[in-house]
Amino acid sequence: MCWSITRAAQAILAALDAGEPPLRLVLGQDAIGGVRSRLGHLASELAAWEDVGRATAIDSS
């Protein structure tokens, strides 16, 4: 893994200065790939179980 501590520091400072900073700042291609992969798995699981989850809602009528 080769990354620049200077670029990482600049990214952190930019996030801190942002009007809406991220809750989690993901730095580096490997980290971004890992997060995207995990999000894909979560989206698939949600889609598979969405009907079951929605069936537990309280009727508002």
Buried (B, 14 or more C-beta within 10 A) or exposed (E): EEEEEEEEEEBEEEBEEEEEEEEEBBEBEEBEEEEEEEEEEEEEEEEEEEEEEEEEEEEEE
